[in-house]
Amino acid sequence: MSTKHIVHVVTNESHYADPNEATGLWLGELSEAYHEFEARGYKQTLVSPKGGKVPLEPRSLGWMVLDKTAKAWQADPAKMALLENTKAPADIDPTTVDAIYYTGGHAVMYDFTDSEPLHKLTADIWANGGVVSSVCHGYCGLLNIKLADGSYLIAGKNLTGFSWNEEIIAGVSSKVPYNAEELARKNGGLYSKNWIPFTSRAVVDGKLVTGQNPQSAAATAKKVIQVLEGSA
């Protein structure tokens, strides 16, 4: 078993622009990946833009989407306690991190995209040769990251994330603050998606690993493991 260190990035936001419209972390995107990394014996740490409590996306707790890892997480007081007191980016030493994994939920569109502390942590991990990864809306945290030379981290790299078609199908295209797919392309990312919405897709480009939607969480984590262990 390896002793790799994974940092999961989770949100602090609990609503859309309308405070009456609840959102938060899509639990399965954390629990499925956590499960995969846990099986490898990896050390795992949760970090959020501000540190502290993480709200859950109500729709991620519905019986039709609540997978067995999310159910197990909810039933485990120790796991639920992890969501009450996450680290802040400044608490993390980037030289100790082998991979950073951005989780999703629409909430991240409000606190990942322009978080300078998160961007600095991620750019430092990347500069140290670490893996940068995301699933679903988590890629919103990667879109504006700039490297030391001023270029966007995603520029010229293959990636995926929640598509605009999926926003429309989910019925939230009028609520979100921007079109993430469009911004990915604007900042030089070579964005791609499955033409059948809500089907698993994970893309690897060197040390950048991204998954399209909630259905891609386990596949994305497995790709991260492959890159970390030299079998990708």
N, C-alpha and C positions, 0 to 999 in steps of 0.2 A: 504494500500500500504506500502511496505517495503522501507527502505532507504539504501539498500545494495550498496556497492561500487564495481564496476567492472572496471578493468584496461584492455583495449584492447592493445595488442602488434602488432605494424605494422612496416613495413620495411622502410629503407632509400635507399635501392639499386634500381637502375633503369635499370640494364642490367645484362646479363649473363657474363661469363668470356670474351666473345667477346663484346666489347663496342657497336657494331652495332646491337646486339641482345637485344631488349628491353624487360624488364619485370618490376615487381613491385607488389603492393598490388592487390590481387584479390578482387575487391570492394564488391561483393556480400557476401563474407565471413565475412566482417565487417558489412555491412548494414543489413543483415538478423539477425545477432545476436544482433546488436544495437537496432533494431526494437523490438525484443522480450524482451530485458531488459528494454527498454524505456516504454513498455506497463506495466511493473511491477513498474514503478516509481523509478528505480534504478539510482543512480549517476553513470556516466560513464566518464572515462578519457582515452585518447589515449597517448601511450608512444611508443617510437621507440629507437633503440640502441643508436643513436646519438642525438635524439631530432630533432625538425625542420620538414622539408618538407617530404611528403610521395608521391612517384610516383605511378601511377596506371598501372597495367598490361593491355596492349592494348587489349589482347584477352578477358579480363573480361568485356570489354565494347561492345562486339559484340552483335547484336540484338538477336541472338539465346540463349545467356547466361545471358543477362541483365534482371534480375528479377525486379519486381515492387519496391522493397525496394532500389535497386541500382539506378533505374531510379529516384526515389524520392530523393535520396541522391544527385545525380547530379544536380537536379533542385532546390536544397535548398542551397543558398549561405552560410548560417550559418554552414551547415554540411560540405560543401566543404572547408570552412575556417578552420575546425578542422584538415584537412590534411596538412595545410600550416605551422602549428606551434605546433607540438606534444611535449610532455614532454620527458625528458631524464629519465632513470631509477633512477638516484640519486635524482630527484625531487619528487619521490613518497615515502611516509611513509608507509612501508609495514603493519604497525599495523592498518592502516585505510582501508585496502583492504580485501574484502570478497572473491573475485575471480579474477584470472588473466586468460585472454583468448587470446591465440596466433592465429592470423590470418595467412593466407597463401599467395600463389603466389610463383613462383619459386625463386624470389628474396631473400626470407628469408633463403634459403640454404646458402647464402653468408654472411648474417649478424646476424642471430639468433644463429647458432650452437655453436659458440665459443665466444659469447658476455658475458664476465665476469660480467658486471654490470646487465644485464638481469638475468643471472643465480643467482646472489646474491639476487636480488629482489624476484625472484620466490622461491628460497629456504627459504627465510625469511617468505614469505607469507604462504608457506607450513608448516613451523615450528610453525606458529601462528594459524594453523588450518584452513587456507583458502583453497578454491578450486583452483586447477591448471587444466587448460583446453586448448585445441587446436583444430583446424580444418585443415584438408588437410595437406599442407606442414608446417603448424604451429608447428606440433610436432617436427620438426627439432630443434626448440628452447628448447625442453625438453630433447633431447637424451643424452646430455653431462652434464646435471646438476647433481652436487654431493651434498649430504647432509652433515651435520656436522660430521657424523660418517664415511665419505669417500665413502659411497655407492651411486650408481646412483639412482636418484629419481624414474626412471622407472623400476628399477630392481624388478623382481617378480610380476609386475603389468600388468594387462590386458590393452591393448591400441590398437589404430588403427591410420591410417594416410594414405596419398597418397601412393598407392602401386606401386611396380616396373612395374607391368603389365599396370597400368594407365599411367606411364611415357612413356612406349613404344607406347601405343595407341595414346598418345598426341603428339608423334613425337619428344620428347625432351630428350630421354634417353641418347643420345650422347652429350648433352649440359650440363647436370647437373653435379655438382662436386663430387657427391657420391650417393650411393644407400641408401636412408633413411630407407627403410624397413629392409635392411640388418643390418644397424647400430643399429636400435632399438633392434633387436635380439641379436646382439653382446654385447650390454650393459645391457642385462638381461631382456628386455621388453618382455612380452608375447603378441607378435603382432598377430593380426588377421585381416581379410579383407573379404568383400563380394566377392564371386567368379564371380558375374556379375559386371563388372567394372562400375564406375560412377553411382552407386545406393547408396542411403542414408544408412549410418551405424554410430551409435553413441554408444560408449562403456563407461560404468561407472565402476570404481573400487575404491570404497571408495570416496575419494575427488579428484580423478583423472578422468577427463572426456575428451574423445577425439572423433573426428569425422573424417571419412575417406577421404572425398573429398568435392568439392564445393557444391554438392547436400546435404551435411550433416550439413550445417551451422545452419539452424533453429532448427533441431533436437538436435544438440549439445547444443545450447543455452538453449533449453527447459530442457534438462537433467541437466544443471548447475543450473537452477532455481529450479528444483526438489530437488537437493542436498542441495542448500542453504536454502530451505524452509522446509526441512525435510520430503519430500514426495517421495524421490527416493526409 
